[in-house]
C-alpha cells in the first residue's frame, strides 16, 4: 500500500506529542498544560449554547473573535487571523510564504514541530544551532524565506533580547513568525514588532495562560497583507462555533487569566529554587515550564524513575537535548510531589 503514499511522507517520522495518560491519578507535567481550570465565563458560555445551533456553520471569518483580539492589542481586525490552534497557523504560514524552492528556518533546539512542517511542505530546513548554553548567535549571512522563532523559546524557556529580535526581523528578507505561545509568562513581548513591520507575524495561543489547550484556538497578529494571505488558503470553517464562543469569553476575562499566570510564575520560581538546592542546573525560565539538567543520574533515567512513580515530565532524545528534562509547572501540591520523588530517587543514587 506504500506505493500510494508520497515518498517524503514515508521517509518522515512525524511530530511526536507528549504522552497523554488515561489514568487520572498520574501527575502530568509533560505537555505544558495549565493546571487550573479556565475562566468561569467559559463554562457559563458553553452551558448556554443551544444544541440546535450546531446544525449551522460557524462564522468562517471569526469576526466577533477577531474584533475582541484587535481590541486587546489595539489594532485593526484586518490585522488578526484566528485558527484551529497555533499549529494550524504555523502550517498555513509554510504554505503561504515559502516557494517550493524556498527554505524554512528555526532554532535548534526549539519546537520539534517546525522541521516536520518543512518536511510536509517538501522544502529545505535551515536550522540555527543555539550555543552551549542555548544562547542565540545568528550567522550574518543567514537567509530563509520563513523563520519560525518561539519566543520565549521552547524547550529551553529562554527569552532572547527584544532588540536582537527586532534587528533580525529588519535584516531577514523573509517572513518571521514570532511564536509567542508562552509570552504571558514572560517579562516582555514582541507583538508591537508584528504591527510595525511588514514581514512579521506574532502568534498567540489560548492553550497555556488561558487554560484552554483542549479548545484549540490560536491567533496571529500582523500586517493586513500577511493576514489576508492566510485567509486565502485556510479551511472554509477552520474554527468551530463552540471554540469561537468559548474563546471570546476567555479573552473577555483578562483579570482571571492574569491571576492564573501569577500563580504559576510564583510556583515556577519556588520550584526552580528547590531544584537548585538538589543540585539541578536550572535555566532561567520565562514560560510555564523549567528546563533542567539533573545531577549525576542521566536525564532519561530520572525520567523513567519518575514515570514509574506516576509523575510524567518530558525528555527529548537527541544530541542537544538528551541531558535535560522539561518540567511543566503544575499546582504547588503537584510540584511538592515531584520534589519529594526526586529526593527519594536522589538518596538511592547518592546525589550530592
Secondary structure, DSSP 8 states (H G I E B T S, - for coil): -GGGS-HHHHH----------S-TTSEE-SS---SS---HHHHHHHHH--GGGGGS---TT-HHHHHHHHHHHTS-GGGEEEESHHHHHHHHHHHHS--TT-EEEEEESS-THHHHHHHHHT-EEEEEE--TTS-----TT---SEEEEESS-TTT-----HHHHHHHHHH-SSEEEEE-TTGGGSS---HHHHHH-TTEEEEEESSSTTS-TTT--EEEEE-HHHHHHHHHHS-TT-S-HHHHHHHHHHHT-HHHHHHHHHHHHHHHHHHHHHHHHTT-EE---SSSEEEEE-SSS-HHHHHHHHHHTTEE-EE--STTTTT-EEEE---HHHHHHHHHHHHHHHHHTT--
